[in-house]
């Protein structure tokens, strides 16, 4: 069974299949902030989306981080390192990409295992 979370015409916020939650790329709401603050904002959104389905960041198995400028790599990692669940770091890739909004410095997409009750 496939379950779509907050489906829209173009994409769903997340899709659940085979015990995994595939989250769409999350972007910052605080577009005037620096890369660290934008990353913190995106990570908070990820926390909320995961919690809405009964899972959390300790169950993330894969993360893809898109940076508008690799010069922000250390600033993004400052927020990431403070947030990631100790002992539960996921597989991760970080790439530079032109993001859809020039004010976005970061976009993060994760895949998490659902909690087993």
N, CA, C and O atoms as a Tinker XYZ file with bonds, in Angstrom:
   468  protein
     1  N      0.835000   -1.183000    0.000000    73     2
     2  CA     0.000000    0.000000    0.000000    64     1     3
     3  C      0.883000    1.250000    0.000000    63     2     4     5
     4  O      1.926000    1.286000    0.652000    81     3
     5  N      0.461000    2.247000   -0.721000    73     3     6
     6  CA     1.150000    3.533000   -0.787000    64     5     7
     7  C      0.235000    4.594000   -0.191000    63     6     8     9
     8  O     -0.935000    4.703000   -0.556000    81     7
     9  N      0.793000    5.379000    0.738000    73     7    10
    10  CA     0.036000    6.446000    1.377000    64     9    11
    11  C      0.714000    7.770000    1.067000    63    10    12    13
    12  O      1.921000    7.911000    1.262000    81    11
    13  N     -0.049000    8.736000    0.590000    73    11    14
    14  CA     0.491000   10.058000    0.255000    64    13    15
    15  C      0.108000   11.042000    1.357000    63    14    16    17
    16  O     -1.060000   11.140000    1.732000    81    15
    17  N      1.093000   11.765000    1.869000    73    15    18
    18  CA     0.899000   12.736000    2.945000    64    17    19
    19  C      0.812000   14.133000    2.338000    63    18    20    21
    20  O      1.719000   14.567000    1.628000    81    19
    21  N     -0.279000   14.827000    2.622000    73    19    22
    22  CA    -0.526000   16.173000    2.107000    64    21    23
    23  C     -0.291000   16.244000    0.595000    63    22    24    25
    24  O      0.542000   17.019000    0.124000    81    23
    25  N     -1.033000   15.428000   -0.157000    73    23    26
    26  CA    -0.833000   15.432000   -1.612000    64    25    27
    27  C     -1.342000   16.715000   -2.252000    63    26    28    29
    28  O     -2.368000   17.269000   -1.856000    81    27
    29  N     -0.612000   17.159000   -3.227000    73    27    30
    30  CA    -1.012000   18.310000   -4.020000    64    29    31
    31  C     -1.039000   17.895000   -5.485000    63    30    32    33
    32  O     -0.844000   16.724000   -5.809000    81    31
    33  N     -1.277000   18.840000   -6.347000    73    31    34
    34  CA    -1.323000   18.551000   -7.783000    64    33    35
    35  C      0.057000   18.148000   -8.306000    63    34    36    37
    36  O      0.177000   17.264000   -9.155000    81    35
    37  N      1.105000   18.814000   -7.784000    73    35    38
    38  CA     2.451000   18.607000   -8.312000    64    37    39
    39  C      3.246000   17.570000   -7.525000    63    38    40    41
    40  O      4.009000   16.803000   -8.111000    81    39
    41  N      3.076000   17.540000   -6.206000    73    39    42
    42  CA     3.832000   16.600000   -5.368000    64    41    43
    43  C      3.145000   16.439000   -4.017000    63    42    44    45
    44  O      2.287000   17.236000   -3.639000    81    43
    45  N      3.535000   15.401000   -3.307000    73    43    46
    46  CA     3.080000   15.176000   -1.939000    64    45    47
    47  C      4.209000   15.566000   -0.994000    63    46    48    49
    48  O      5.380000   15.457000   -1.357000    81    47
    49  N      3.877000   16.016000    0.206000    73    47    50
    50  CA     4.920000   16.345000    1.186000    64    49    51
    51  C      5.742000   15.115000    1.525000    63    50    52    53
    52  O      6.941000   15.207000    1.789000    81    51
    53  N      5.082000   13.960000    1.515000    73    51    54
    54  CA     5.779000   12.705000    1.764000    64    53    55
    55  C      4.947000   11.568000    1.179000    63    54    56    57
    56  O      3.748000   11.706000    0.936000    81    55
    57  N      5.618000   10.445000    0.962000    73    55    58
    58  CA     4.949000    9.230000    0.514000    64    57    59
    59  C      5.457000    8.092000    1.386000    63    58    60    61
    60  O      6.659000    7.950000    1.611000    81    59
    61  N      4.524000    7.287000    1.871000    73    59    62
    62  CA     4.882000    6.132000    2.693000    64    61    63
    63  C      4.680000    4.874000    1.869000    63    62    64    65
    64  O      3.614000    4.662000    1.289000    81    63
    65  N      5.708000    4.043000    1.821000    73    63    66
    66  CA     5.644000    2.773000    1.099000    64    65    67
    67  C      6.672000    1.823000    1.693000    63    66    68    69
    68  O      7.784000    2.230000    2.029000    81    67
    69  N      6.300000    0.568000    1.818000    73    67    70
    70  CA     7.222000   -0.468000    2.279000    64    69    71
    71  C      7.898000   -0.120000    3.601000    63    70    72    73
    72  O      9.068000   -0.444000    3.804000    81    71
    73  N      7.169000    0.537000    4.499000    73    71    74
    74  CA     7.703000    0.863000    5.817000    64    73    75
    75  C      8.651000    2.047000    5.851000    63    74    76    77
    76  O      9.289000    2.309000    6.870000    81    75
    77  N      8.746000    2.768000    4.733000    73    75    78
    78  CA     9.616000    3.939000    4.651000    64    77    79
    79  C      8.802000    5.183000    4.330000    63    78    80    81
    80  O      7.783000    5.121000    3.642000    81    79
    81  N      9.268000    6.300000    4.838000    73    79    82
    82  CA     8.659000    7.598000    4.569000    64    81    83
    83  C      9.625000    8.415000    3.716000    63    82    84    85
    84  O     10.712000    8.779000    4.166000    81    83
    85  N      9.220000    8.694000    2.491000    73    83    86
    86  CA    10.018000    9.464000    1.550000    64    85    87
    87  C      9.522000   10.907000    1.591000    63    86    88    89
    88  O      8.430000   11.205000    1.108000    81    87
    89  N     10.314000   11.788000    2.158000    73    87    90
    90  CA     9.912000   13.188000    2.305000    64    89    91
    91  C     10.368000   13.999000    1.101000    63    90    92    93
    92  O     11.469000   13.804000    0.587000    81    91
    93  N      9.515000   14.902000    0.661000    73    91    94
    94  CA     9.903000   15.821000   -0.407000    64    93    95
    95  C     10.982000   16.761000    0.099000    63    94    96    97
    96  O     11.198000   16.877000    1.306000    81    95
    97  N     11.647000   17.421000   -0.808000    73    95    98
    98  CA    12.643000   18.408000   -0.413000    64    97    99
    99  C     11.981000   19.509000    0.404000    63    98   100   101
   100  O     10.979000   20.090000   -0.011000    81    99
   101  N     12.553000   19.786000    1.562000    73    99   102
   102  CA    12.028000   20.829000    2.451000    64   101   103
   103  C     12.905000   22.068000    2.281000    63   102   104   105
   104  O     14.131000   21.970000    2.219000    81   103
   105  N     12.266000   23.226000    2.208000    73   103   106
   106  CA    12.986000   24.481000    1.988000    64   105   107
   107  C     12.701000   25.451000    3.135000    63   106   108   109
   108  O     11.698000   25.307000    3.834000    81   107
   109  N     13.568000   26.428000    3.329000    73   107   110
   110  CA    13.409000   27.349000    4.463000    64   109   111
   111  C     12.240000   28.312000    4.291000    63   110   112   113
   112  O     11.909000   28.745000    3.188000    81   111
   113  N     11.634000   28.624000    5.423000    73   111   114
   114  CA    10.594000   29.653000    5.469000    64   113   115
   115  C     11.219000   31.023000    5.754000    63   114   116   117
   116  O     10.638000   32.063000    5.445000    81   115
   117  N     12.415000   30.999000    6.348000    73   115   118
   118  CA    13.115000   32.243000    6.726000    64   117   119
   119  C     14.136000   32.604000    5.644000    63   118   120   121
   120  O     15.343000   32.463000    5.845000    81   119
   121  N     13.647000   33.062000    4.519000    73   119   122
   122  CA    14.502000   33.266000    3.343000    64   121   123
   123  C     15.515000   34.394000    3.496000    63   122   124   125
   124  O     16.445000   34.494000    2.695000    81   123
   125  N     15.355000   35.239000    4.501000    73   123   126
   126  CA    16.320000   36.328000    4.700000    64   125   127
   127  C     17.453000   35.928000    5.655000    63   126   128   129
   128  O     18.347000   36.728000    5.929000    81   127
   129  N     17.411000   34.692000    6.159000    73   127   130
   130  CA    18.401000   34.231000    7.145000    64   129   131
   131  C     19.648000   33.678000    6.463000    63   130   132   133
   132  O     19.670000   33.441000    5.255000    81   131
   133  N     20.691000   33.478000    7.282000    73   131   134
   134  CA    21.922000   32.877000    6.767000    64   133   135
   135  C     21.734000   31.367000    6.612000    63   134   136   137
   136  O     20.688000   30.824000    6.968000    81   135
   137  N     22.748000   30.701000    6.081000    73   135   138
   138  CA    22.641000   29.267000    5.789000    64   137   139
   139  C     22.424000   28.423000    7.041000    63   138   140   141
   140  O     21.689000   27.437000    6.993000    81   139
   141  N     23.042000   28.785000    8.147000    73   139   142
   142  CA    22.856000   28.026000    9.387000    64   141   143
   143  C     21.407000   28.120000    9.847000    63   142   144   145
   144  O     20.788000   27.100000   10.151000    81   143
   145  N     20.863000   29.317000    9.902000    73   143   146
   146  CA    19.480000   29.512000   10.357000    64   145   147
   147  C     18.480000   28.887000    9.384000    63   146   148   149
   148  O     17.477000   28.315000    9.811000    81   147
   149  N     18.745000   28.991000    8.086000    73   147   150
   150  CA    17.857000   28.349000    7.117000    64   149   151
   151  C     17.875000   26.836000    7.304000    63   150   152   153
   152  O     16.830000   26.189000    7.236000    81   151
   153  N     19.044000   26.275000    7.537000    73   151   154
   154  CA    19.141000   24.826000    7.756000    64   153   155
   155  C     18.381000   24.442000    9.018000    63   154   156   157
   156  O     17.650000   23.452000    9.016000    81   155
   157  N     18.540000   25.204000   10.095000    73   155   158
   158  CA    17.806000   24.925000   11.334000    64   157   159
   159  C     16.304000   24.931000   11.080000    63   158   160   161
   160  O     15.585000   24.074000   11.593000    81   159
   161  N     15.826000   25.888000   10.295000    73   159   162
   162  CA    14.407000   25.976000    9.977000    64   161   163
   163  C     13.936000   24.749000    9.199000    63   162   164   165
   164  O     12.878000   24.194000    9.497000    81   163
   165  N     14.705000   24.328000    8.216000    73   163   166
   166  CA    14.346000   23.141000    7.429000    64   165   167
   167  C     14.334000   21.899000    8.323000    63   166   168   169
   168  O     13.433000   21.067000    8.215000    81   167
   169  N     15.318000   21.772000    9.194000    73   167   170
   170  CA    15.377000   20.606000   10.080000    64   169   171
   171  C     14.193000   20.571000   11.041000    63   170   172   173
   172  O     13.699000   19.495000   11.377000    81   171
   173  N     13.741000   21.726000   11.481000    73   171   174
   174  CA    12.540000   21.793000   12.334000    64   173   175
   175  C     11.314000   21.304000   11.557000    63   174   176   177
   176  O     10.473000   20.590000   12.103000    81   175
   177  N     11.220000   21.686000   10.305000    73   175   178
   178  CA    10.112000   21.237000    9.465000    64   177   179
   179  C     10.157000   19.720000    9.271000    63   178   180   181
   180  O      9.124000   19.051000    9.291000    81   179
   181  N     11.360000   19.190000    9.085000    73   179   182
   182  CA    11.517000   17.746000    8.935000    64   181   183
   183  C     11.082000   17.043000   10.216000    63   182   184   185
   184  O     10.365000   16.043000   10.164000    81   183
   185  N     11.510000   17.560000   11.363000    73   183   186
   186  CA    11.085000   16.992000   12.650000    64   185   187
   187  C      9.562000   16.921000   12.735000    63   186   188   189
   188  O      9.005000   15.900000   13.138000    81   187
   189  N      8.895000   18.001000   12.356000    73   187   190
   190  CA     7.434000   18.057000   12.436000    64   189   191
   191  C      6.784000   17.056000   11.487000    63   190   192   193
   192  O      5.829000   16.376000   11.863000    81   191
   193  N      7.291000   16.961000   10.266000    73   191   194
   194  CA     6.716000   16.037000    9.295000    64   193   195
   195  C      6.908000   14.591000    9.750000    63   194   196   197
   196  O      5.987000   13.780000    9.658000    81   195
   197  N      8.097000   14.274000   10.236000    73   195   198
   198  CA     8.348000   12.916000   10.731000    64   197   199
   199  C      7.436000   12.601000   11.920000    63   198   200   201
   200  O      6.843000   11.524000   11.981000    81   199
   201  N      7.325000   13.533000   12.857000    73   199   202
   202  CA     6.493000   13.317000   14.042000    64   201   203
   203  C      5.026000   13.106000   13.665000    63   202   204   205
   204  O      4.316000   12.354000   14.333000    81   203
   205  N      4.574000   13.762000   12.606000    73   203   206
   206  CA     3.177000   13.618000   12.191000    64   205   207
   207  C      2.853000   12.187000   11.779000    63   206   208   209
   208  O      1.685000   11.803000   11.718000    81   207
   209  N      3.885000   11.402000   11.498000    73   207   210
   210  CA     3.692000   10.014000   11.092000    64   209   211
   211  C      4.271000    9.038000   12.118000    63   210   212   213
   212  O      4.430000    7.851000   11.834000    81   211
   213  N      4.582000    9.547000   13.306000    73   211   214
   214  CA     5.026000    8.685000   14.393000    64   213   215
   215  C      6.462000    8.218000   14.293000    63   214   216   217
   216  O      6.818000    7.182000   14.855000    81   215
   217  N      7.289000    8.961000   13.589000    73   215   218
   218  CA     8.699000    8.601000   13.516000    64   217   219
   219  C      9.538000    9.828000   13.871000    63   218   220   221
   220  O      8.983000   10.880000   14.186000    81   219
   221  N     10.855000    9.711000   13.825000    73   219   222
   222  CA    11.714000   10.837000   14.195000    64   221   223
   223  C     13.062000   10.741000   13.497000    63   222   224   225
   224  O     13.335000    9.792000   12.763000    81   223
   225  N     13.894000   11.741000   13.740000    73   223   226
   226  CA    15.175000   11.857000   13.047000    64   225   227
   227  C     16.119000   10.693000   13.314000    63   226   228   229
   228  O     17.022000   10.452000   12.512000    81   227
   229  N     15.945000    9.968000   14.406000    73   227   230
   230  CA    16.813000    8.816000   14.683000    64   229   231
   231  C     16.555000    7.678000   13.706000    63   230   232   233
   232  O     17.340000    6.733000   13.634000    81   231
   233  N     15.455000    7.761000   12.950000    73   231   234
   234  CA    15.077000    6.706000   12.014000    64   233   235
   235  C     15.315000    7.114000   10.560000    63   234   236   237
   236  O     14.902000    6.407000    9.640000    81   235
   237  N     15.987000    8.268000   10.348000    73   235   238
   238  CA    16.331000    8.675000    8.985000    64   237   239
   239  C     17.433000    7.755000    8.483000    63   238   240   241
   240  O     18.450000    7.564000    9.149000    81   239
   241  N     17.220000    7.187000    7.300000    73   239   242
   242  CA    18.204000    6.271000    6.720000    64   241   243
   243  C     18.993000    6.909000    5.582000    63   242   244   245
   244  O     20.075000    6.440000    5.231000    81   243
   245  N     18.450000    7.975000    5.012000    73   243   246
   246  CA    19.115000    8.613000    3.875000    64   245   247
   247  C     18.745000   10.092000    3.837000    63   246   248   249
   248  O     17.593000   10.454000    4.078000    81   247
   249  N     19.709000   10.933000    3.539000    73   247   250
   250  CA    19.464000   12.373000    3.407000    64   249   251
   251  C     20.223000   12.902000    2.196000    63   250   252   253
   252  O     21.367000   12.526000    1.940000    81   251
   253  N     19.559000   13.777000    1.466000    73   251   254
   254  CA    20.202000   14.491000    0.363000    64   253   255
   255  C     20.043000   15.974000    0.650000    63   254   256   257
   256  O     18.935000   16.471000    0.855000    81   255
   257  N     21.173000   16.668000    0.661000    73   255   258
   258  CA    21.176000   18.099000    0.961000    64   257   259
   259  C     21.632000   18.842000   -0.281000    63   258   260   261
   260  O     22.685000   18.553000   -0.849000    81   259
   261  N     20.822000   19.800000   -0.689000    73   259   262
   262  CA    21.143000   20.643000   -1.843000    64   261   263
   263  C     21.509000   22.022000   -1.319000    63   262   264   265
   264  O     20.737000   22.634000   -0.582000    81   263
   265  N     22.668000   22.505000   -1.690000    73   263   266
   266  CA    23.113000   23.847000   -1.314000    64   265   267
   267  C     23.188000   24.711000   -2.557000    63   266   268   269
   268  O     23.693000   24.274000   -3.591000    81   267
   269  N     22.691000   25.933000   -2.461000    73   267   270
   270  CA    22.791000   26.859000   -3.584000    64   269   271
   271  C     24.253000   27.232000   -3.839000    63   270   272   273
   272  O     24.633000   27.553000   -4.965000    81   271
   273  N     25.066000   27.187000   -2.781000    73   271   274
   274  CA    26.477000   27.553000   -2.881000    64   273   275
   275  C     27.268000   26.687000   -1.897000    63   274   276   277
   276  O     27.012000   26.724000   -0.693000    81   275
   277  N     28.214000   25.920000   -2.396000    73   275   278
   278  CA    29.005000   25.044000   -1.520000    64   277   279
   279  C     29.816000   25.839000   -0.500000    63   278   280   281
   280  O     30.339000   25.260000    0.452000    81   279
   281  N     29.928000   27.145000   -0.681000    73   279   282
   282  CA    30.592000   27.979000    0.321000    64   281   283
   283  C     29.822000   27.942000    1.649000    63   282   284   285
   284  O     30.370000   28.286000    2.696000    81   283
   285  N     28.540000   27.521000    1.599000    73   283   286
   286  CA    27.719000   27.417000    2.813000    64   285   287
   287  C     27.794000   26.042000    3.462000    63   286   288   289
   288  O     27.047000   25.765000    4.401000    81   287
   289  N     28.676000   25.180000    2.983000    73   287   290
   290  CA    28.777000   23.806000    3.494000    64   289   291
   291  C     29.039000   23.764000    5.002000    63   290   292   293
   292  O     28.353000   23.037000    5.720000    81   291
   293  N     30.001000   24.518000    5.487000    73   291   294
   294  CA    30.311000   24.516000    6.918000    64   293   295
   295  C     29.179000   25.112000    7.747000    63   294   296   297
   296  O     28.885000   24.621000    8.837000    81   295
   297  N     28.546000   26.159000    7.243000    73   295   298
   298  CA    27.430000   26.779000    7.960000    64   297   299
   299  C     26.249000   25.813000    8.047000    63   298   300   301
   300  O     25.597000   25.722000    9.087000    81   299
   301  N     25.973000   25.093000    6.962000    73   299   302
   302  CA    24.900000   24.100000    6.983000    64   301   303
   303  C     25.250000   22.995000    7.975000    63   302   304   305
   304  O     24.401000   22.579000    8.763000    81   303
   305  N     26.498000   22.516000    7.941000    73   303   306
   306  CA    26.911000   21.439000    8.838000    64   305   307
   307  C     26.860000   21.842000   10.307000    63   306   308   309
   308  O     26.676000   20.988000   11.174000    81   307
   309  N     27.016000   23.109000   10.593000    73   307   310
   310  CA    26.904000   23.580000   11.982000    64   309   311
   311  C     25.513000   23.238000   12.523000    63   310   312   313
   312  O     25.378000   22.725000   13.634000    81   311
   313  N     24.492000   23.525000   11.732000    73   311   314
   314  CA    23.125000   23.200000   12.148000    64   313   315
   315  C     22.877000   21.694000   12.092000    63   314   316   317
   316  O     22.271000   21.130000   13.003000    81   315
   317  N     23.341000   21.045000   11.033000    73   315   318
   318  CA    23.130000   19.599000   10.874000    64   317   319
   319  C     23.753000   18.827000   12.035000    63   318   320   321
   320  O     23.103000   17.972000   12.635000    81   319
   321  N     25.009000   19.129000   12.349000    73   319   322
   322  CA    25.722000   18.383000   13.392000    64   321   323
   323  C     25.055000   18.541000   14.761000    63   322   324   325
   324  O     25.055000   17.608000   15.564000    81   323
   325  N     24.490000   19.717000   15.024000    73   323   326
   326  CA    23.802000   19.943000   16.298000    64   325   327
   327  C     22.457000   19.209000   16.336000    63   326   328   329
   328  O     21.934000   18.926000   17.414000    81   327
   329  N     21.905000   18.904000   15.171000    73   327   330
   330  CA    20.560000   18.311000   15.079000    64   329   331
   331  C     20.561000   16.793000   14.952000    63   330   332   333
   332  O     19.727000   16.124000   15.562000    81   331
   333  N     21.476000   16.245000   14.176000    73   331   334
   334  CA    21.418000   14.815000   13.865000    64   333   335
   335  C     21.462000   13.987000   15.155000    63   334   336   337
   336  O     22.193000   14.316000   16.090000    81   335
   337  N     20.680000   12.922000   15.192000    73   335   338
   338  CA    20.603000   12.073000   16.382000    64   337   339
   339  C     21.934000   11.341000   16.580000    63   338   340   341
   340  O     22.385000   10.608000   15.700000    81   339
   341  N     22.554000   11.548000   17.739000    73   339   342
   342  CA    23.853000   10.947000   18.018000    64   341   343
   343  C     23.779000    9.426000   17.874000    63   342   344   345
   344  O     22.897000    8.773000   18.433000    81   343
   345  N     24.721000    8.888000   17.116000    73   343   346
   346  CA    24.765000    7.457000   16.882000    64   345   347
   347  C     23.810000    6.979000   15.800000    63   346   348   349
   348  O     23.735000    5.782000   15.523000    81   347
   349  N     23.074000    7.912000   15.182000    73   347   350
   350  CA    22.085000    7.549000   14.168000    64   349   351
   351  C     22.246000    8.383000   12.898000    63   350   352   353
   352  O     21.257000    8.672000   12.224000    81   351
   353  N     23.462000    8.770000   12.566000    73   351   354
   354  CA    23.672000    9.563000   11.360000    64   353   355
   355  C     23.281000    8.733000   10.135000    63   354   356   357
   356  O     23.704000    7.584000   10.005000    81   355
   357  N     22.479000    9.308000    9.242000    73   355   358
   358  CA    22.054000    8.575000    8.053000    64   357   359
   359  C     23.126000    8.595000    6.969000    63   358   360   361
   360  O     24.104000    9.337000    7.059000    81   359
   361  N     22.932000    7.780000    5.959000    73   359   362
   362  CA    23.716000    7.942000    4.731000    64   361   363
   363  C     23.355000    9.334000    4.204000    63   362   364   365
   364  O     22.209000    9.763000    4.336000    81   363
   365  N     24.324000   10.046000    3.605000    73   363   366
   366  CA    24.053000   11.424000    3.222000    64   365   367
   367  C     24.870000   11.831000    2.019000    63   366   368   369
   368  O     26.017000   11.413000    1.858000    81   367
   369  N     24.274000   12.647000    1.180000    73   367   370
   370  CA    24.978000   13.289000    0.076000    64   369   371
   371  C     24.675000   14.782000    0.142000    63   370   372   373
   372  O     23.560000   15.186000    0.471000    81   371
   373  N     25.670000   15.587000   -0.170000    73   371   374
   374  CA    25.477000   17.033000   -0.232000    64   373   375
   375  C     25.995000   17.507000   -1.579000    63   374   376   377
   376  O     27.138000   17.235000   -1.946000    81   375
   377  N     25.147000   18.218000   -2.312000    73   375   378
   378  CA    25.521000   18.689000   -3.642000    64   377   379
   379  C     25.151000   20.158000   -3.804000    63   378   380   381
   380  O     24.257000   20.672000   -3.133000    81   379
   381  N     25.855000   20.808000   -4.702000    73   379   382
   382  CA    25.497000   22.176000   -5.049000    64   381   383
   383  C     24.501000   22.121000   -6.190000    63   382   384   385
   384  O     24.682000   21.375000   -7.153000    81   383
   385  N     23.442000   22.918000   -6.075000    73   383   386
   386  CA    22.404000   22.936000   -7.103000    64   385   387
   387  C     21.748000   24.306000   -7.157000    63   386   388   389
   388  O     21.678000   25.011000   -6.151000    81   387
   389  N     21.274000   24.674000   -8.328000    73   387   390
   390  CA    20.491000   25.899000   -8.440000    64   389   391
   391  C     19.105000   25.582000   -7.901000    63   390   392   393
   392  O     18.397000   24.749000   -8.467000    81   391
   393  N     18.713000   26.234000   -6.820000    73   391   394
   394  CA    17.422000   25.976000   -6.199000    64   393   395
   395  C     16.342000   26.841000   -6.852000    63   394   396   397
   396  O     16.645000   27.859000   -7.474000    81   395
   397  N     15.092000   26.431000   -6.705000    73   395   398
   398  CA    13.980000   27.083000   -7.404000    64   397   399
   399  C     13.786000   28.546000   -7.008000    63   398   400   401
   400  O     13.335000   29.352000   -7.823000    81   399
   401  N     14.120000   28.894000   -5.772000    73   399   402
   402  CA    14.001000   30.275000   -5.298000    64   401   403
   403  C     15.405000   30.771000   -4.972000    63   402   404   405
   404  O     16.104000   30.135000   -4.183000    81   403
   405  N     15.836000   31.881000   -5.549000    73   403   406
   406  CA    17.196000   32.361000   -5.306000    64   405   407
   407  C     17.473000   32.760000   -3.853000    63   406   408   409
   408  O     18.631000   32.959000   -3.485000    81   407
   409  N     16.433000   32.880000   -3.025000    73   407   410
   410  CA    16.613000   33.214000   -1.609000    64   409   411
   411  C     16.895000   31.981000   -0.754000    63   410   412   413
   412  O     17.356000   32.102000    0.381000    81   411
   413  N     16.621000   30.804000   -1.295000    73   411   414
   414  CA    16.887000   29.564000   -0.565000    64   413   415
   415  C     18.365000   29.245000   -0.638000    63   414   416   417
   416  O     18.958000   29.261000   -1.716000    81   415
   417  N     18.954000   28.959000    0.493000    73   415   418
   418  CA    20.353000   28.541000    0.546000    64   417   419
   419  C     20.474000   27.025000    0.669000    63   418   420   421
   420  O     21.531000   26.458000    0.393000    81   419
   421  N     19.377000   26.362000    1.089000    73   419   422
   422  CA    19.428000   24.927000    1.351000    64   421   423
   423  C     18.061000   24.286000    1.091000    63   422   424   425
   424  O     17.016000   24.903000    1.295000    81   423
   425  N     18.102000   23.051000    0.642000    73   423   426
   426  CA    16.916000   22.204000    0.525000    64   425   427
   427  C     17.343000   20.812000    0.982000    63   426   428   429
   428  O     18.413000   20.337000    0.600000    81   427
   429  N     16.528000   20.164000    1.786000    73   427   430
   430  CA    16.901000   18.853000    2.328000    64   429   431
   431  C     15.767000   17.862000    2.095000    63   430   432   433
   432  O     14.597000   18.150000    2.350000    81   431
   433  N     16.147000   16.697000    1.605000    73   431   434
   434  CA    15.215000   15.592000    1.340000    64   433   435
   435  C     15.677000   14.392000    2.140000    63   434   436   437
   436  O     16.857000   14.042000    2.098000    81   435
   437  N     14.762000   13.744000    2.878000    73   435   438
   438  CA    15.127000   12.598000    3.693000    64   437   439
   439  C     14.204000   11.415000    3.446000    63   438   440   441
   440  O     13.076000   11.561000    2.975000    81   439
   441  N     14.720000   10.240000    3.779000    73   439   442
   442  CA    13.946000    9.007000    3.808000    64   441   443
   443  C     14.100000    8.446000    5.214000    63   442   444   445
   444  O     15.217000    8.310000    5.712000    81   443
   445  N     12.979000    8.120000    5.855000    73   443   446
   446  CA    13.022000    7.605000    7.225000    64   445   447
   447  C     12.216000    6.323000    7.322000    63   446   448   449
   448  O     11.211000    6.139000    6.635000    81   447
   449  N     12.685000    5.443000    8.195000    73   447   450
   450  CA    11.922000    4.243000    8.512000    64   449   451
   451  C     10.806000    4.626000    9.472000    63   450   452   453
   452  O     11.008000    5.435000   10.377000    81   451
   453  N      9.646000    4.053000    9.276000    73   451   454
   454  CA     8.553000    4.295000   10.205000    64   453   455
   455  C      8.840000    3.559000   11.507000    63   454   456   457
   456  O      9.490000    2.514000   11.513000    81   455
   457  N      8.354000    4.111000   12.592000    73   455   458
   458  CA     8.523000    3.452000   13.885000    64   457   459
   459  C      7.684000    2.183000   13.901000    63   458   460   461
   460  O      6.575000    2.138000   13.368000    81   459
   461  N      8.235000    1.170000   14.518000    73   459   462
   462  CA     7.499000   -0.085000   14.645000    64   461   463
   463  C      6.847000   -0.132000   16.019000    63   462   464   465
   464  O      7.529000   -0.123000   17.044000    81   463
   465  N      5.538000   -0.181000   16.028000    73   463   466
   466  CA     4.793000   -0.157000   17.289000    64   465   467
   467  C      4.601000   -1.551000   17.847000    63   466   468
   468  O      3.994000   -1.715000   18.905000    81   467
